[in-house]
């Protein structure tokens, strides 16, 4: 899923995929410091393909 987000950002913003990757990483890092652990884990799971639902 992360690659889909990266490609979408690159396309919408008219930037390279490398730049879009940096943008995605910046948002992920921002979420890590601002959101509760549970919410951050859900986001991480979605982006990295992990299924945290049991």
PDBQT receptor file of N, H, CA, C and O in Angstrom, charges set to zero:
ATOM      1  N   UNK A   1       0.820  -1.188   0.000  1.00  0.00    +0.000 N 
ATOM      2  CA  UNK A   1       0.000   0.000   0.000  1.00  0.00    +0.000 C 
ATOM      3  C   UNK A   1       0.870   1.261   0.000  1.00  0.00    +0.000 C 
ATOM      4  O   UNK A   1       0.506   2.266  -0.611  1.00  0.00    +0.000 OA
ATOM      5  N   UNK A   2       2.008   1.210   0.677  1.00  0.00    +0.000 N 
ATOM      6  H   UNK A   2       2.304   0.394   1.173  1.00  0.00    +0.000 HD
ATOM      7  CA  UNK A   2       2.868   2.393   0.741  1.00  0.00    +0.000 C 
ATOM      8  C   UNK A   2       3.293   2.832  -0.659  1.00  0.00    +0.000 C 
ATOM      9  O   UNK A   2       3.349   4.029  -0.944  1.00  0.00    +0.000 OA
ATOM     10  N   UNK A   3       3.589   1.885  -1.518  1.00  0.00    +0.000 N 
ATOM     11  H   UNK A   3       3.543   0.913  -1.287  1.00  0.00    +0.000 HD
ATOM     12  CA  UNK A   3       3.999   2.239  -2.880  1.00  0.00    +0.000 C 
ATOM     13  C   UNK A   3       2.862   2.905  -3.646  1.00  0.00    +0.000 C 
ATOM     14  O   UNK A   3       3.107   3.768  -4.489  1.00  0.00    +0.000 OA
ATOM     15  N   UNK A   4       1.622   2.515  -3.363  1.00  0.00    +0.000 N 
ATOM     16  H   UNK A   4       1.423   1.814  -2.678  1.00  0.00    +0.000 HD
ATOM     17  CA  UNK A   4       0.468   3.136  -4.015  1.00  0.00    +0.000 C 
ATOM     18  C   UNK A   4       0.341   4.589  -3.563  1.00  0.00    +0.000 C 
ATOM     19  O   UNK A   4       0.102   5.481  -4.377  1.00  0.00    +0.000 OA
ATOM     20  N   UNK A   5       0.503   4.818  -2.264  1.00  0.00    +0.000 N 
ATOM     21  H   UNK A   5       0.697   4.093  -1.603  1.00  0.00    +0.000 HD
ATOM     22  CA  UNK A   5       0.443   6.177  -1.728  1.00  0.00    +0.000 C 
ATOM     23  C   UNK A   5       1.558   7.015  -2.335  1.00  0.00    +0.000 C 
ATOM     24  O   UNK A   5       1.332   8.154  -2.745  1.00  0.00    +0.000 OA
ATOM     25  N   UNK A   6       2.758   6.455  -2.394  1.00  0.00    +0.000 N 
ATOM     26  H   UNK A   6       2.942   5.530  -2.061  1.00  0.00    +0.000 HD
ATOM     27  CA  UNK A   6       3.907   7.164  -2.964  1.00  0.00    +0.000 C 
ATOM     28  C   UNK A   6       3.643   7.545  -4.422  1.00  0.00    +0.000 C 
ATOM     29  O   UNK A   6       3.891   8.682  -4.824  1.00  0.00    +0.000 OA
ATOM     30  N   UNK A   7       3.139   6.596  -5.208  1.00  0.00    +0.000 N 
ATOM     31  H   UNK A   7       2.937   5.672  -4.881  1.00  0.00    +0.000 HD
ATOM     32  CA  UNK A   7       2.854   6.862  -6.617  1.00  0.00    +0.000 C 
ATOM     33  C   UNK A   7       1.767   7.927  -6.768  1.00  0.00    +0.000 C 
ATOM     34  O   UNK A   7       1.845   8.782  -7.651  1.00  0.00    +0.000 OA
ATOM     35  N   UNK A   8       0.767   7.871  -5.912  1.00  0.00    +0.000 N 
ATOM     36  H   UNK A   8       0.704   7.177  -5.195  1.00  0.00    +0.000 HD
ATOM     37  CA  UNK A   8      -0.323   8.855  -5.970  1.00  0.00    +0.000 C 
ATOM     38  C   UNK A   8       0.192  10.258  -5.644  1.00  0.00    +0.000 C 
ATOM     39  O   UNK A   8      -0.143  11.226  -6.327  1.00  0.00    +0.000 OA
ATOM     40  N   UNK A   9       0.998  10.353  -4.608  1.00  0.00    +0.000 N 
ATOM     41  H   UNK A   9       1.270   9.567  -4.053  1.00  0.00    +0.000 HD
ATOM     42  CA  UNK A   9       1.559  11.649  -4.239  1.00  0.00    +0.000 C 
ATOM     43  C   UNK A   9       2.438  12.189  -5.363  1.00  0.00    +0.000 C 
ATOM     44  O   UNK A   9       2.352  13.368  -5.706  1.00  0.00    +0.000 OA
ATOM     45  N   UNK A  10       3.273  11.342  -5.930  1.00  0.00    +0.000 N 
ATOM     46  H   UNK A  10       3.343  10.384  -5.651  1.00  0.00    +0.000 HD
ATOM     47  CA  UNK A  10       4.142  11.774  -7.027  1.00  0.00    +0.000 C 
ATOM     48  C   UNK A  10       3.320  12.293  -8.192  1.00  0.00    +0.000 C 
ATOM     49  O   UNK A  10       3.638  13.331  -8.773  1.00  0.00    +0.000 OA
ATOM     50  N   UNK A  11       2.275  11.576  -8.529  1.00  0.00    +0.000 N 
ATOM     51  H   UNK A  11       2.016  10.733  -8.058  1.00  0.00    +0.000 HD
ATOM     52  CA  UNK A  11       1.425  11.969  -9.655  1.00  0.00    +0.000 C 
ATOM     53  C   UNK A  11       0.673  13.270  -9.369  1.00  0.00    +0.000 C 
ATOM     54  O   UNK A  11       0.674  14.188 -10.189  1.00  0.00    +0.000 OA
ATOM     55  N   UNK A  12       0.040  13.340  -8.212  1.00  0.00    +0.000 N 
ATOM     56  H   UNK A  12       0.039  12.595  -7.545  1.00  0.00    +0.000 HD
ATOM     57  CA  UNK A  12      -0.772  14.511  -7.873  1.00  0.00    +0.000 C 
ATOM     58  C   UNK A  12       0.069  15.769  -7.678  1.00  0.00    +0.000 C 
ATOM     59  O   UNK A  12      -0.343  16.862  -8.066  1.00  0.00    +0.000 OA
ATOM     60  N   UNK A  13       1.239  15.614  -7.082  1.00  0.00    +0.000 N 
ATOM     61  H   UNK A  13       1.574  14.726  -6.767  1.00  0.00    +0.000 HD
ATOM     62  CA  UNK A  13       2.074  16.776  -6.779  1.00  0.00    +0.000 C 
ATOM     63  C   UNK A  13       3.038  17.109  -7.918  1.00  0.00    +0.000 C 
ATOM     64  O   UNK A  13       3.658  18.173  -7.920  1.00  0.00    +0.000 OA
ATOM     65  N   UNK A  14       3.161  16.198  -8.884  1.00  0.00    +0.000 N 
ATOM     66  H   UNK A  14       2.658  15.335  -8.882  1.00  0.00    +0.000 HD
ATOM     67  CA  UNK A  14       4.088  16.439  -9.989  1.00  0.00    +0.000 C 
ATOM     68  C   UNK A  14       5.537  16.394  -9.548  1.00  0.00    +0.000 C 
ATOM     69  O   UNK A  14       6.371  17.162 -10.028  1.00  0.00    +0.000 OA
ATOM     70  N   UNK A  15       5.830  15.477  -8.619  1.00  0.00    +0.000 N 
ATOM     71  H   UNK A  15       5.152  14.853  -8.229  1.00  0.00    +0.000 HD
ATOM     72  CA  UNK A  15       7.194  15.330  -8.114  1.00  0.00    +0.000 C 
ATOM     73  C   UNK A  15       7.681  13.918  -8.404  1.00  0.00    +0.000 C 
ATOM     74  O   UNK A  15       6.900  13.049  -8.792  1.00  0.00    +0.000 OA
ATOM     75  N   UNK A  16       8.979  13.695  -8.212  1.00  0.00    +0.000 N 
ATOM     76  H   UNK A  16       9.614  14.401  -7.897  1.00  0.00    +0.000 HD
ATOM     77  CA  UNK A  16       9.542  12.366  -8.456  1.00  0.00    +0.000 C 
ATOM     78  C   UNK A  16       9.078  11.387  -7.372  1.00  0.00    +0.000 C 
ATOM     79  O   UNK A  16       8.644  11.791  -6.294  1.00  0.00    +0.000 OA
ATOM     80  N   UNK A  17       9.179  10.111  -7.679  1.00  0.00    +0.000 N 
ATOM     81  H   UNK A  17       9.532   9.782  -8.555  1.00  0.00    +0.000 HD
ATOM     82  CA  UNK A  17       8.809   9.113  -6.671  1.00  0.00    +0.000 C 
ATOM     83  C   UNK A  17       9.762   9.165  -5.483  1.00  0.00    +0.000 C 
ATOM     84  O   UNK A  17       9.353   8.883  -4.357  1.00  0.00    +0.000 OA
ATOM     85  N   UNK A  18      11.019   9.518  -5.712  1.00  0.00    +0.000 N 
ATOM     86  H   UNK A  18      11.351   9.747  -6.627  1.00  0.00    +0.000 HD
ATOM     87  CA  UNK A  18      11.962   9.670  -4.604  1.00  0.00    +0.000 C 
ATOM     88  C   UNK A  18      11.496  10.778  -3.661  1.00  0.00    +0.000 C 
ATOM     89  O   UNK A  18      11.515  10.609  -2.442  1.00  0.00    +0.000 OA
ATOM     90  N   UNK A  19      11.079  11.908  -4.225  1.00  0.00    +0.000 N 
ATOM     91  H   UNK A  19      11.064  12.046  -5.215  1.00  0.00    +0.000 HD
ATOM     92  CA  UNK A  19      10.577  13.010  -3.409  1.00  0.00    +0.000 C 
ATOM     93  C   UNK A  19       9.290  12.609  -2.695  1.00  0.00    +0.000 C 
ATOM     94  O   UNK A  19       9.085  12.951  -1.531  1.00  0.00    +0.000 OA
ATOM     95  N   UNK A  20       8.431  11.886  -3.395  1.00  0.00    +0.000 N 
ATOM     96  H   UNK A  20       8.597  11.607  -4.341  1.00  0.00    +0.000 HD
ATOM     97  CA  UNK A  20       7.178  11.427  -2.794  1.00  0.00    +0.000 C 
ATOM     98  C   UNK A  20       7.457  10.460  -1.652  1.00  0.00    +0.000 C 
ATOM     99  O   UNK A  20       6.757  10.484  -0.640  1.00  0.00    +0.000 OA
ATOM    100  N   UNK A  21       8.465   9.613  -1.798  1.00  0.00    +0.000 N 
ATOM    101  H   UNK A  21       9.034   9.593  -2.620  1.00  0.00    +0.000 HD
ATOM    102  CA  UNK A  21       8.845   8.683  -0.730  1.00  0.00    +0.000 C 
ATOM    103  C   UNK A  21       9.253   9.467   0.515  1.00  0.00    +0.000 C 
ATOM    104  O   UNK A  21       8.875   9.113   1.632  1.00  0.00    +0.000 OA
ATOM    105  N   UNK A  22      10.016  10.521   0.319  1.00  0.00    +0.000 N 
ATOM    106  H   UNK A  22      10.323  10.809  -0.588  1.00  0.00    +0.000 HD
ATOM    107  CA  UNK A  22      10.429  11.369   1.446  1.00  0.00    +0.000 C 
ATOM    108  C   UNK A  22       9.207  12.018   2.101  1.00  0.00    +0.000 C 
ATOM    109  O   UNK A  22       9.152  12.138   3.325  1.00  0.00    +0.000 OA
ATOM    110  N   UNK A  23       8.237  12.433   1.298  1.00  0.00    +0.000 N 
ATOM    111  H   UNK A  23       8.282  12.335   0.304  1.00  0.00    +0.000 HD
ATOM    112  CA  UNK A  23       7.017  13.027   1.842  1.00  0.00    +0.000 C 
ATOM    113  C   UNK A  23       6.240  12.012   2.667  1.00  0.00    +0.000 C 
ATOM    114  O   UNK A  23       5.758  12.334   3.753  1.00  0.00    +0.000 OA
ATOM    115  N   UNK A  24       6.115  10.792   2.162  1.00  0.00    +0.000 N 
ATOM    116  H   UNK A  24       6.506  10.531   1.280  1.00  0.00    +0.000 HD
ATOM    117  CA  UNK A  24       5.402   9.732   2.891  1.00  0.00    +0.000 C 
ATOM    118  C   UNK A  24       6.111   9.457   4.214  1.00  0.00    +0.000 C 
ATOM    119  O   UNK A  24       5.463   9.340   5.254  1.00  0.00    +0.000 OA
ATOM    120  N   UNK A  25       7.428   9.354   4.179  1.00  0.00    +0.000 N 
ATOM    121  H   UNK A  25       7.954   9.448   3.334  1.00  0.00    +0.000 HD
ATOM    122  CA  UNK A  25       8.191   9.108   5.405  1.00  0.00    +0.000 C 
ATOM    123  C   UNK A  25       8.004  10.246   6.406  1.00  0.00    +0.000 C 
ATOM    124  O   UNK A  25       7.898  10.006   7.609  1.00  0.00    +0.000 OA
ATOM    125  N   UNK A  26       7.963  11.477   5.915  1.00  0.00    +0.000 N 
ATOM    126  H   UNK A  26       8.048  11.672   4.938  1.00  0.00    +0.000 HD
ATOM    127  CA  UNK A  26       7.766  12.629   6.807  1.00  0.00    +0.000 C 
ATOM    128  C   UNK A  26       6.405  12.558   7.487  1.00  0.00    +0.000 C 
ATOM    129  O   UNK A  26       6.286  12.850   8.677  1.00  0.00    +0.000 OA
ATOM    130  N   UNK A  27       5.386  12.173   6.739  1.00  0.00    +0.000 N 
ATOM    131  H   UNK A  27       5.483  11.935   5.773  1.00  0.00    +0.000 HD
ATOM    132  CA  UNK A  27       4.041  12.064   7.323  1.00  0.00    +0.000 C 
ATOM    133  C   UNK A  27       4.003  10.930   8.348  1.00  0.00    +0.000 C 
ATOM    134  O   UNK A  27       3.423  11.083   9.423  1.00  0.00    +0.000 OA
ATOM    135  N   UNK A  28       4.614   9.803   8.018  1.00  0.00    +0.000 N 
ATOM    136  H   UNK A  28       5.085   9.679   7.145  1.00  0.00    +0.000 HD
ATOM    137  CA  UNK A  28       4.656   8.674   8.952  1.00  0.00    +0.000 C 
ATOM    138  C   UNK A  28       5.356   9.093  10.245  1.00  0.00    +0.000 C 
ATOM    139  O   UNK A  28       4.876   8.798  11.339  1.00  0.00    +0.000 OA
ATOM    140  N   UNK A  29       6.484   9.777  10.115  1.00  0.00    +0.000 N 
ATOM    141  H   UNK A  29       6.874  10.017   9.226  1.00  0.00    +0.000 HD
ATOM    142  CA  UNK A  29       7.210  10.246  11.302  1.00  0.00    +0.000 C 
ATOM    143  C   UNK A  29       6.374  11.236  12.108  1.00  0.00    +0.000 C 
ATOM    144  O   UNK A  29       6.399  11.211  13.338  1.00  0.00    +0.000 OA
ATOM    145  N   UNK A  30       5.641  12.097  11.430  1.00  0.00    +0.000 N 
ATOM    146  H   UNK A  30       5.620  12.117  10.430  1.00  0.00    +0.000 HD
ATOM    147  CA  UNK A  30       4.773  13.055  12.106  1.00  0.00    +0.000 C 
ATOM    148  C   UNK A  30       3.701  12.315  12.902  1.00  0.00    +0.000 C 
ATOM    149  O   UNK A  30       3.451  12.636  14.064  1.00  0.00    +0.000 OA
ATOM    150  N   UNK A  31       3.071  11.328  12.275  1.00  0.00    +0.000 N 
ATOM    151  H   UNK A  31       3.274  11.068  11.331  1.00  0.00    +0.000 HD
ATOM    152  CA  UNK A  31       2.042  10.545  12.963  1.00  0.00    +0.000 C 
ATOM    153  C   UNK A  31       2.602   9.847  14.192  1.00  0.00    +0.000 C 
ATOM    154  O   UNK A  31       1.933   9.771  15.222  1.00  0.00    +0.000 OA
ATOM    155  N   UNK A  32       3.826   9.336  14.092  1.00  0.00    +0.000 N 
ATOM    156  H   UNK A  32       4.370   9.398  13.255  1.00  0.00    +0.000 HD
ATOM    157  CA  UNK A  32       4.439   8.622  15.217  1.00  0.00    +0.000 C 
ATOM    158  C   UNK A  32       4.530   9.504  16.458  1.00  0.00    +0.000 C 
ATOM    159  O   UNK A  32       4.417   9.017  17.583  1.00  0.00    +0.000 OA
ATOM    160  N   UNK A  33       4.733  10.794  16.249  1.00  0.00    +0.000 N 
ATOM    161  H   UNK A  33       4.825  11.189  15.335  1.00  0.00    +0.000 HD
ATOM    162  CA  UNK A  33       4.909  11.693  17.392  1.00  0.00    +0.000 C 
ATOM    163  C   UNK A  33       3.614  12.349  17.846  1.00  0.00    +0.000 C 
ATOM    164  O   UNK A  33       3.573  12.954  18.918  1.00  0.00    +0.000 OA
ATOM    165  N   UNK A  34       2.550  12.240  17.047  1.00  0.00    +0.000 N 
ATOM    166  H   UNK A  34       2.583  11.748  16.176  1.00  0.00    +0.000 HD
ATOM    167  CA  UNK A  34       1.333  12.975  17.368  1.00  0.00    +0.000 C 
ATOM    168  C   UNK A  34       0.118  12.102  17.672  1.00  0.00    +0.000 C 
ATOM    169  O   UNK A  34      -0.828  12.569  18.307  1.00  0.00    +0.000 OA
ATOM    170  N   UNK A  35       0.126  10.859  17.237  1.00  0.00    +0.000 N 
ATOM    171  H   UNK A  35       0.895  10.480  16.721  1.00  0.00    +0.000 HD
ATOM    172  CA  UNK A  35      -1.047  10.004  17.392  1.00  0.00    +0.000 C 
ATOM    173  C   UNK A  35      -0.836   8.958  18.479  1.00  0.00    +0.000 C 
ATOM    174  O   UNK A  35       0.300   8.583  18.771  1.00  0.00    +0.000 OA
ATOM    175  N   UNK A  36      -1.918   8.491  19.075  1.00  0.00    +0.000 N 
ATOM    176  H   UNK A  36      -2.840   8.796  18.839  1.00  0.00    +0.000 HD
ATOM    177  CA  UNK A  36      -1.793   7.386  20.031  1.00  0.00    +0.000 C 
ATOM    178  C   UNK A  36      -1.195   6.155  19.349  1.00  0.00    +0.000 C 
ATOM    179  O   UNK A  36      -1.363   5.953  18.146  1.00  0.00    +0.000 OA
ATOM    180  N   UNK A  37      -0.511   5.356  20.117  1.00  0.00    +0.000 N 
ATOM    181  H   UNK A  37      -0.374   5.520  21.094  1.00  0.00    +0.000 HD
ATOM    182  CA  UNK A  37       0.168   4.169  19.597  1.00  0.00    +0.000 C 
ATOM    183  C   UNK A  37      -0.785   3.278  18.815  1.00  0.00    +0.000 C 
ATOM    184  O   UNK A  37      -0.424   2.765  17.756  1.00  0.00    +0.000 OA
ATOM    185  N   UNK A  38      -1.992   3.088  19.324  1.00  0.00    +0.000 N 
ATOM    186  H   UNK A  38      -2.286   3.504  20.184  1.00  0.00    +0.000 HD
ATOM    187  CA  UNK A  38      -2.949   2.199  18.666  1.00  0.00    +0.000 C 
ATOM    188  C   UNK A  38      -3.296   2.690  17.266  1.00  0.00    +0.000 C 
ATOM    189  O   UNK A  38      -3.360   1.905  16.320  1.00  0.00    +0.000 OA
ATOM    190  N   UNK A  39      -3.519   3.999  17.143  1.00  0.00    +0.000 N 
ATOM    191  H   UNK A  39      -3.466   4.637  17.911  1.00  0.00    +0.000 HD
ATOM    192  CA  UNK A  39      -3.857   4.579  15.840  1.00  0.00    +0.000 C 
ATOM    193  C   UNK A  39      -2.661   4.488  14.910  1.00  0.00    +0.000 C 
ATOM    194  O   UNK A  39      -2.802   4.137  13.738  1.00  0.00    +0.000 OA
ATOM    195  N   UNK A  40      -1.491   4.804  15.430  1.00  0.00    +0.000 N 
ATOM    196  H   UNK A  40      -1.376   5.090  16.381  1.00  0.00    +0.000 HD
ATOM    197  CA  UNK A  40      -0.277   4.723  14.628  1.00  0.00    +0.000 C 
ATOM    198  C   UNK A  40      -0.042   3.293  14.147  1.00  0.00    +0.000 C 
ATOM    199  O   UNK A  40       0.363   3.088  13.003  1.00  0.00    +0.000 OA
ATOM    200  N   UNK A  41      -0.285   2.321  14.991  1.00  0.00    +0.000 N 
ATOM    201  H   UNK A  41      -0.614   2.488  15.920  1.00  0.00    +0.000 HD
ATOM    202  CA  UNK A  41      -0.123   0.925  14.591  1.00  0.00    +0.000 C 
ATOM    203  C   UNK A  41      -1.073   0.547  13.461  1.00  0.00    +0.000 C 
ATOM    204  O   UNK A  41      -0.699  -0.205  12.561  1.00  0.00    +0.000 OA
ATOM    205  N   UNK A  42      -2.281   1.058  13.502  1.00  0.00    +0.000 N 
ATOM    206  H   UNK A  42      -2.584   1.669  14.233  1.00  0.00    +0.000 HD
ATOM    207  CA  UNK A  42      -3.249   0.797  12.427  1.00  0.00    +0.000 C 
ATOM    208  C   UNK A  42      -2.765   1.395  11.109  1.00  0.00    +0.000 C 
ATOM    209  O   UNK A  42      -2.841   0.754  10.061  1.00  0.00    +0.000 OA
ATOM    210  N   UNK A  43      -2.274   2.611  11.173  1.00  0.00    +0.000 N 
ATOM    211  H   UNK A  43      -2.212   3.132  12.025  1.00  0.00    +0.000 HD
ATOM    212  CA  UNK A  43      -1.768   3.268   9.967  1.00  0.00    +0.000 C 
ATOM    213  C   UNK A  43      -0.567   2.510   9.417  1.00  0.00    +0.000 C 
ATOM    214  O   UNK A  43      -0.484   2.247   8.218  1.00  0.00    +0.000 OA
ATOM    215  N   UNK A  44       0.353   2.164  10.294  1.00  0.00    +0.000 N 
ATOM    216  H   UNK A  44       0.285   2.378  11.269  1.00  0.00    +0.000 HD
ATOM    217  CA  UNK A  44       1.529   1.397   9.875  1.00  0.00    +0.000 C 
ATOM    218  C   UNK A  44       1.113   0.074   9.239  1.00  0.00    +0.000 C 
ATOM    219  O   UNK A  44       1.659  -0.335   8.215  1.00  0.00    +0.000 OA
ATOM    220  N   UNK A  45       0.143  -0.584   9.860  1.00  0.00    +0.000 N 
ATOM    221  H   UNK A  45      -0.300  -0.251  10.693  1.00  0.00    +0.000 HD
ATOM    222  CA  UNK A  45      -0.347  -1.849   9.324  1.00  0.00    +0.000 C 
ATOM    223  C   UNK A  45      -0.911  -1.694   7.931  1.00  0.00    +0.000 C 
ATOM    224  O   UNK A  45      -0.670  -2.535   7.065  1.00  0.00    +0.000 OA
ATOM    225  N   UNK A  46      -1.653  -0.636   7.707  1.00  0.00    +0.000 N 
ATOM    226  H   UNK A  46      -1.848   0.048   8.410  1.00  0.00    +0.000 HD
ATOM    227  CA  UNK A  46      -2.234  -0.391   6.382  1.00  0.00    +0.000 C 
ATOM    228  C   UNK A  46      -1.138  -0.101   5.353  1.00  0.00    +0.000 C 
ATOM    229  O   UNK A  46      -1.166  -0.629   4.241  1.00  0.00    +0.000 OA
ATOM    230  N   UNK A  47      -0.203   0.717   5.720  1.00  0.00    +0.000 N 
ATOM    231  H   UNK A  47      -0.180   1.146   6.623  1.00  0.00    +0.000 HD
ATOM    232  CA  UNK A  47       0.834   1.123   4.772  1.00  0.00    +0.000 C 
ATOM    233  C   UNK A  47       1.813  -0.002   4.446  1.00  0.00    +0.000 C 
ATOM    234  O   UNK A  47       2.294  -0.111   3.318  1.00  0.00    +0.000 OA
ATOM    235  N   UNK A  48       2.098  -0.821   5.423  1.00  0.00    +0.000 N 
ATOM    236  H   UNK A  48       1.707  -0.733   6.340  1.00  0.00    +0.000 HD
ATOM    237  CA  UNK A  48       3.105  -1.858   5.223  1.00  0.00    +0.000 C 
ATOM    238  C   UNK A  48       2.519  -3.242   5.030  1.00  0.00    +0.000 C 
ATOM    239  O   UNK A  48       3.249  -4.234   5.003  1.00  0.00    +0.000 OA
ATOM    240  N   UNK A  49       1.191  -3.313   4.894  1.00  0.00    +0.000 N 
ATOM    241  H   UNK A  49       0.598  -2.508   4.915  1.00  0.00    +0.000 HD
ATOM    242  CA  UNK A  49       0.549  -4.563   4.545  1.00  0.00    +0.000 C 
ATOM    243  C   UNK A  49       0.351  -5.544   5.679  1.00  0.00    +0.000 C 
ATOM    244  O   UNK A  49       0.062  -6.715   5.433  1.00  0.00    +0.000 OA
ATOM    245  N   UNK A  50       0.497  -5.105   6.894  1.00  0.00    +0.000 N 
ATOM    246  H   UNK A  50       0.733  -4.154   7.094  1.00  0.00    +0.000 HD
ATOM    247  CA  UNK A  50       0.296  -5.995   8.026  1.00  0.00    +0.000 C 
ATOM    248  C   UNK A  50      -1.163  -5.944   8.438  1.00  0.00    +0.000 C 
ATOM    249  O   UNK A  50      -1.796  -4.890   8.377  1.00  0.00    +0.000 OA
ATOM    250  N   UNK A  51      -1.691  -7.070   8.852  1.00  0.00    +0.000 N 
ATOM    251  H   UNK A  51      -1.177  -7.926   8.901  1.00  0.00    +0.000 HD
ATOM    252  CA  UNK A  51      -3.067  -7.124   9.308  1.00  0.00    +0.000 C 
ATOM    253  C   UNK A  51      -3.071  -7.195  10.827  1.00  0.00    +0.000 C 
ATOM    254  O   UNK A  51      -2.777  -8.237  11.411  1.00  0.00    +0.000 OA
ATOM    255  N   UNK A  52      -3.407  -6.078  11.459  1.00  0.00    +0.000 N 
ATOM    256  H   UNK A  52      -3.646  -5.231  10.984  1.00  0.00    +0.000 HD
ATOM    257  CA  UNK A  52      -3.392  -6.019  12.919  1.00  0.00    +0.000 C 
ATOM    258  C   UNK A  52      -4.721  -6.406  13.541  1.00  0.00    +0.000 C 
ATOM    259  O   UNK A  52      -4.866  -6.356  14.763  1.00  0.00    +0.000 OA
ATOM    260  N   UNK A  53      -5.695  -6.790  12.727  1.00  0.00    +0.000 N 
ATOM    261  H   UNK A  53      -5.578  -6.831  11.735  1.00  0.00    +0.000 HD
ATOM    262  CA  UNK A  53      -6.994  -7.195  13.248  1.00  0.00    +0.000 C 
ATOM    263  C   UNK A  53      -6.968  -8.677  13.568  1.00  0.00    +0.000 C 
ATOM    264  O   UNK A  53      -6.621  -9.503  12.724  1.00  0.00    +0.000 OA
ATOM    265  N   UNK A  54      -7.336  -9.001  14.789  1.00  0.00    +0.000 N 
ATOM    266  H   UNK A  54      -7.618  -8.330  15.475  1.00  0.00    +0.000 HD
ATOM    267  CA  UNK A  54      -7.341 -10.416  15.181  1.00  0.00    +0.000 C 
ATOM    268  C   UNK A  54      -8.746 -10.835  15.512  1.00  0.00    +0.000 C 
ATOM    269  O   UNK A  54      -8.979 -11.990  15.867  1.00  0.00    +0.000 OA
TER     270      UNK A  54
